[in-house]
């Protein structure tokens, strides 16, 4: 790594990390602060397919030793990592605010999630349990063991540049796997530093290899294609549903089970008995935290008719008070810029969808500019890409209602009764997160049992995760894989069944088994009259 000072902060020149060595190979790209585009944060190379092959071969070589390292020792590396991340948390937070435009509050939560994950899985190194299973034969014992899969290919998004990679990297290496990771090109500096901290914690060279680059027709696509070359034994992806479907196809033809954490159009239902202020605050945070650039952001706020008008009034008041701007210079903002231009341009398109579908725009004017100023903006709106907090009235069947928008936009939807609320909550292709606000336990029970989603909150927001709870979705939100908690271990191990024979002879189950023979039946009816 090379460091050059600038007026905004140091510029990092970083290379791929392959086998513990820094490799400067491929055309160089730049990452700039999305809230202040004059601020150059990092220069990094774009890996070729041959770069990825080198990384995969390094991972294969490292696997030979790492997979044989005792699991408690692997867990000890994660214990060290948790302490190192805690020490470096202020630095990582500051870099995250600068590199991806998160607020200091949310960046702190992002790093803390990685710390919590490392703490959790450090002890799991002593709990990678198998089972002892009773045999039907004498002088034979049966066992099951968890075994690592091998080399894992990983692609992660930039909206959670430390937390989401931690969900994948930490359990993968704990289980004894090695990794080729293509991080988001929105967060190369954070990704580089994160892996260097793993190495400081004692992770051997080549266990985690990093190759930088883009997605389609670039490094990300080529990494997926390594499955067809037999260089990967597992794939883990966080990103769009469209790309996830393609990765699933490639994995399927190679008989590889992928972990796919995809998009969402998450419903938040407010029923007539809800604590209204709590519901308004939860809905507002669900919609606008991270500028709506979360897969768990609320897409549709579904409100029962008797309280709809009052909720709408209060929600719009709360939305209109949202503070937007440069979080590095103004820590008090609710959200900052779009992470990249591609997401911003996609978000702008939804204004056309809404008008075409007949949705009613309640608040929002697209991009925040000097010519179209937002009243609660902090900083220079021309220095990045910023969007108005946007609220529509919509209904099921609209493109606006069904598609993930991934920006500071949410729909209000009016329904009559619990049945219609649940129907509307399921009337889209996704199934990631969901929430309901109600004081009635029977209504909460119906919602959590009838909603089609991998995660549900009751009287809480659609966003947020804890390191020991499974994270993931169904339908267009994922393939049923789960991240975080003990459940993720299933994604990075396979079960080996072992039988040990002590009889000194060949015993054939089912054929030589000494099954108990029943006695002749007793005529109980005749005896009892």
N, C-alpha and C positions, 0 to 999 in steps of 0.2 A: 504494500500500500504506500502511495505517495501522497503527501499532504501539501496543499498550496493555500496560503491565506487569501481571503477576499474581504470586501467591505461588509459582507453579510455573515461571514463565518468561513471556516476552512472548507476547501474543495478537496474531496477525496478521490484519488485515482486508484481504482481497485481492479483486481483481476479475478478470474475464476479460481476456485479452490479445488484442486484435484490431487488426491493422495497427500494432502497436507501442504502442497506447494501452490504458490500463487502463479497463475498462468495468464499472461497477457496475449491473448490469441483471438483474432477476429476484429471486424470493424468496431470503432469506438462510438458509443452513444452517450448522451448526457441525461441526467435527471435534475430538474430544476424545482425549486420550491413552488408548489402550485398556487400559493397565495401571493408570491412575489417572484415573477418569472425571471427577473434580473438576477436572482440569487441562484447560482450554480452550486448544487450540492455534491454531485458525484459524476465522474466519468467512468464508464465500464465497457468491457468488450462484449460483443454478441457472439455467442458460441455457435460453431458449426456442428454438423452431424458428427464429424470426426472428433470434435472436442467432447461431445457427449459420449462417444464410444470410449474415449480415453477415461472419462470419469466412471463409466460403467465397469470398465476393466479394473480400475483402481478399487472400486467398491467390491467387486468380486474377490480381489486379492485380500482386502481387509476383512471380508466376511469369514475367511478361513480361521482367523485368530479370534475375531470379536465374537463370533457365534459360540466359541468354546470358552470364552471368559465367563466365570460363574455369574449368574444373574444378580446375586447380592453385590458383587463388585461393580457390575454395570449400574446398579442402582446407586452405588456410592458416587459415581460420576455425576448423576443427577442431583444428589445432595449437594455436591460441590457447586454445581451449576446454579441451584437455587440461591446459594449464598452470594455467588458472583453477580447474578442478576439483581439481587437486592442491593448490593453495593453500587452497581452501575445504573440502577433505575433512573436517577435524575438525568444522567447523560442520555440514556436511551429515550426517555420521554422528550427531552429537548430536540433530539435528532428526529424523532417521529413527527413532532409538530412542524418541524422545518421541511422534512422530506415528503410527507403525505398530507399535511394540512389539517391534522386532527387538532382538537383543543387539548390543552394541558390535562384537563380532567379526564377526558376519554383516553388519551395516550397513557396516562397513569394506570387506568384500568386495564388497558391492553397489555402492558408489561407485567402488571400484577397477576394477570391470568396465566402468563407463562411461568411466573414464580410459583404460583399455586399448583400448576400442573407438574412442575419439577418436584415440588415437595411431595405431592401425592404419589407419583410414580417412583420416587426414590425408595419408598418403603415397599412398593409392589415388587421390587427386585427380590424381596424375601418372601413373596407370596405368589410366585408364578406356579401355582399349585397344579398338580395332576391329581389322579385318583388311584387308589387301590381298589380293584374290582374282584369280588369273589368268583372263583372258577367253579364250574360244575364238575370238574375232575379233581380227584385226590392228587396231592403232590404237584400241584400246578398253581402259579400265582399270576394274576393279570394286573397290568398297570396302564395308565395313560400319561403322556408327557406332552407339554407344549414345546413345539420346535419353531425356530425362526424360519421365515419364508425364503429369505435370500436378499437380493438387491431390490430396493423399492424406488420406483420413479415417482417424483412428487412435483406438482405444480400448485402454487398458492396465489391468491389474490392480494392486492395491495391495501385493501381497506382495513384489514387487521394484520399488519405486517409482522408482528411478533406473536400474538396470541394464536392465530390459526396455524402458522408453521409449528408452534410448540405442540399443538394438539396432535400433530402428525409425527414430527421428528422425535419427540420425547418417548412416546410408547413404542415407536418403531425400533429405536436403538436399544431401549430397555429390553425388548424381546430378543435382541441379538441380531437384528437386521442391519444392513448398511444401506446408504441412500445416495441417489443422484437427485438433487433438488434444483428445479428451475423456479426461482422466486419471481414475483411480479417485477416487471421493469419499472414500476412506480416506486419501488423501495429497495434498490440495490445496496445502498449503504447500510441500512438497518440489517439486511440479510447477511451481508459480509461480516459485520460486527457480531451478529448473533452466533454465527458458526465459529468465529474466533473465540468467543466466550465458552462455547462447548469445548474447544480444544484446550483452553486454559483450565477447564474443569477436569481434564484428564482424558478426554475422548481421543483415541488413537487416530493417527492420520488415515484418511481414506474411508472412515466410517460415515462421515457426511461430506459429500462432494457438492459443490455449487457451480452451476453453469448459468451465466446470465444470458438474457435475450428476450425476444418478444414471443408472441403466440402463434397465430396463423402464419403459415409459410415461413416460419422462423424456428427458433430454438424449442419452443414449447411443442409445436407439431412434430418436430424431429425426435424429441424425447419420447413422445407417445409411440412413434413408429419403431423405436428400439424394442418394443414388445415383439414385433414381427421378426426381429433378428435374434430373439432368444436371450437378450442381454438383461431383461428385467423379469422379476418373479412376482411383482406386485405393483399396483399403481394407485396413487392417492391424488385426488384432484378437488380443488375448490374453485368454483367459477360458474359460468352460465350453463343452463340446462342444455342448450344446443350443443355446446362443446362436450358436455358430459355424456350426451347420447353417443357421440362419435367415439369417445374414449371407451365407453362401455362396449361398443361393437368391436373395437380392436382388441380389447381385453378378452372378450368372449371367444373370439376365434382362436385365441392363444390359451384358452382355459385358465385365465387369470381372473381372480375375483377383485374388482376395483372397489375403492372407497370413493364415492361420488357425493360431494356436498354441494348442492346446486342452488337454484334461485327460489324465490318465494313471493307470494302475493298474500300477505298474512292478514287475516281478519281479526279485528278487535270489536267485540260485541258489547254494547251497553244496554242493559235491560232496565225496565221502568223503576225498579227498586234500588238501583245503583246509588252509591255515595257519589254524587255528581262531581264535586270538586276533585276527588281522587281519580274519577274516570277521565275527566278533562286533562288532568296533569299526566296521567298514564298514556292517554291517547296522543297528546302533544309530544311527549318524549319518544314514544314509539314511532311517530311519523318523522320527526326532525332531528333526532340524535344522529350524529355523523352526517348530517345533511341528507338523511334518507339513503345513504350509501351503505346499507347493511342488507344482507339476505333476509334478516328477521324484521326489517322495518315494517310497520303497519302499512298496508296498501288500501284496505277498506275498513272504515269505521262504521259499523252497522248499529243503528240506534233505534230503539222501540219508539213508536209514534207518540205515546203520551208525553215523553220527555224530549222528543227530537228538537223542537224549536228552542227550548231552553239550553239544551246541550250545544246546539249549533251556535247560538249567541255567545255562550261562554268560550267555546272552542275557538271561534274566530277572534275573540278578544285576546285569548292567549296566543294565538298564532301571530296576530298583528303586532304583538310585543316582542316577538322573537328577535334576538340580536344576532346579526350575521357579520362576518368580516374576517380580517387577517388574525388568526389565533396566536401567532407568534408575537405580534405587537399588541394585541388586545385579548388577553386571556379570558375576558368576561363573555366572549361571544358564545352563542349556542352551537353554531356550526361554522365551518370555514368554506374553502373552495371545493369545487369538483376535483377529484383526484387526478383526472386527465381529461383531455379534450374529447376523446371518444365517448366517455360517459356523459359529458355535457351535451354533445350534439344529439345523442340518443334521447336525453331528457327533453331537450327543446322540441323534439318531434311530437311529444305527447300533447302539446298544446293544439296541434292540428288534429290529432285523433279525437280529442275531447270535443272540439267544435263539430267535427264530422259526425260524431255519434250522438250529438245533442245533449252532452253533459253541460251542466251549468257551472261556469267559473265563478267562485265566490271570492277568491283572493289570490293574487299573484300576477306578475307581469313578465315572466320569463327571466332573461338575463338581467342582472343588476349592473347598470352602467352609470356614468356621469349624466348621460342624457335621460336615463330612466332610473333616477335615484330611489333607493329603498330607505325609508325614514330611519331605520335602526341599523344602519350599516356603519362599520368601523374600519377605517383604512382607505385604501385606494381601490375602487372596484375595477379599474382598468388593469391592475397588476396581476390579476388572475381571472378565473372563470367562476362567477358566483351566481347563484340562482335565488329568486324570490321564494320564500315559503309559499306553497301553492295548495289551495283547497278547492275541490270540485264537489258538486252533487252529481252522483252517478247511480246506475242501477245495473243489476246483473244482465249479461249479454253484451254490454259495451266492451270494446277493446280496452278502454280505459279501466274497466273493472277487472278484467281477466289477465292482463299482461303486467309483468314486472317492469316498473319504470326506473327504479334505482336512482332516486334523486329526491329533493325535498318537496314531494307531492303526495297528497292523500285524498281519498274520496270519502264523502259522507253519504251514507245509504240509509234510507228510511224504510222500516219494516213494521209489520203488524204482528206482534206476538213472537213467542219463543220458537215455534215451529218455522216460521218464515225466516227468523234470524239465523237458525242453524242451516236452513236450506241455502240462504244467501252466503253464509260463511264457507260453504263447501262448493259454491258455484263458480269455480275457477280450476285450472289444471294443477295447481301446486298443493303442497301439503307439508310445509315446514313448521311454522310457529303459529300460535293463535292465542287469544285472550278473551275472557269474559268478565264483566263487572256486574255483580249481583250479590245481594245479601241472602238470597234463598239457596239453601244447600241442595234442594232437589233440582233447581234450575242449573246450578253449577254441575251437579252430577250428570244431568242430561247432556250438557254441553261437552264435558270432558269425555263422555262415552260415545257421542255421536259425531264429534268433529273429526274430520279427516286430516290429521296433522301429527307430526312426530313429537311436537312439544305444545303444551298448553299451560297458560297462566290463569289463575283465578284472582281477580282484583289486583292484577299487576300487569306490566307492559308486555309487549310481544318480544322485546329485545332483552338481551342479557343472558349470561350463561355462567355456570359454576364448574370448576375443574373436575368435580367428582360426579357430575350428572351427565347422562348421555345426550349428545347433541346430534341432530340429523332429522331428515324428513322422509316422506313417502311421495308417491306419484311423481310429478315433474320436479320435485325438490330433492330427489336422491333415490338410491337403489336399496334403501333399507339399512345401509351401513351406519354405524354410530361412531362418533368421536367423543373423547373425554370419558373419565371414569373407567371402571374395570371392563366395561363393554367393548372398549376400543381394542383391548388385547386380542379379541377374536379376529380383528382385521389384520393383525400382523403376526399371527402364529397359525400353525396347523396342529391338529391332534395326531399324535402317534400312539397306536395301541401296541403294547408289548406283552407277550406271554412267556413265562419262564417255566420250563419243565424240569422237575426234580425226581421223577419216578424212575428215570433210566430206561424208559421204553416209550414207544410211540403210542400216545393216547389220542383218540379221535373223538372230538366233541360231537355230541348228538348220536354218535354211533356206539361209543364205548361207555357212555354215561350210565351210571347206575341209578336210573330213575326209580323213585318210590312207587311200588305197586299198590293200588287200592285193595281193601278187603272186600269180600262179598257184601252186597247191600243188606241192610236190616229192613224188614217189613214193618216200619214204624206205624203205618196206617192200621195194619192188622193188630198190632200189639195194643194200640190205644183205643181200639173199638170204633 
